[in-house]
Structure formats: C-alpha cells, structure tokens
Amino acid sequence: MEEIGINISKHTSDHINDYLNMGINIVITVCDNANNACPTFPEDVKRLHWSIVDPFRNWNFDLNQLSAFRETRKEIKLRLLKFIQEYK
C-alpha cells in the first residue's frame, strides 16, 4: 500500500463484534470465507459480496508474491471506485 501512498502500518485487524451496533448500513465482504462467516447486523444492512482471491500464501515474505498482492489491490480499488459512483 505504501507503493501507492497509503500508510497502513498502524492499522489493526478488529473483531467484527466491535462494529455490530455502530449504525453501519452497507457491509462489503471481499472473500468467500468472510461472506460465509459474516454475522447478522442488528440494523437493516445492505450486504455486498465481492469474491476476490486472497493473495496471501504463507508467513514467509517472498518477492515473487508481490504481483498477486498488487493485482488484488488493483481489483479492490476498481471495485471501490465503481461502488462510490453507484452509491453517491
């Protein structure tokens, strides 16, 4: 993400339960496991699912894997731009 000017070094992976009562009205899942495990939100929530292949292979850093992460990043960016245009 740093390659495109986005610093995520301080980001964390939070449990979904932390967000269940925050008034979220759209939930987008980006992998099939997340889609299957996504809890029911208490409010009327629109759910969108984007089946995107997870580029993660293992805990060993391998420069040969960077292209898969770049492709995934590109796909998510394109889908987000389209989403923003559709939901303005």
PyMOL commands that set and color helices and strands:
alter all, ss='L'
color gray80, all
select helices_A, chain A and resi 2-4+16-19+32-37+63-86
alter helices_A, ss='H'
color red, helices_A
select strands_A, chain A and resi 26-29+46-49
alter strands_A, ss='S'
color yellow, strands_A
deselect
rebuild
show_as cartoon
